[in-house]
Amino acid sequence: MRKASCSSITCWTAGRVLVDVLTFLSLGFRSRSQLAAENRFLRTQLAHYAERCVRARRADDATRITLIVVAHLIDWRTALTPS
């Protein structure tokens, strides 16, 4: 019984990583103005969270794997600083 639950967790994590990869690839086809608008929206949402002192949820395995892969693919440090 325990073996089945481990494989189902692995399948779920692999599925989430696949969805994240497809989402990442689709972002490459967006226009610059769409990305700027989404960035502005996300910054506003982050400001609202900070204002209301909302704590972030813990990242699951799929999110951690995706962040590690993305961190190796792009130079994220330069993306954080304004140009």
C-alpha positions, 0 to 999 in steps of 0.5 A: 500500500505504501509503494502505491502512494509513493508512485502516485506522488511521483506521477503527480510531481512529474505532471506538475513539472511538465505543466510548468515546462509547457507554461514556461515555453508558452511565455516565450511567445508572449509580446513584451507588452503582455509580459510587462502588464503581467509583471505589473499585476504580480507586483501589485498583488505582492504589494497587497500581500505585504500590506495584509501580512499574508504568509506565503504557502510552502512550495511543493516538490514540483515547484522546487524542481521547476525553480531549480531548472529555471534558475539554471536556464536563465540569469535570474540575478540580472532579471531582479535588478532594473536596467 
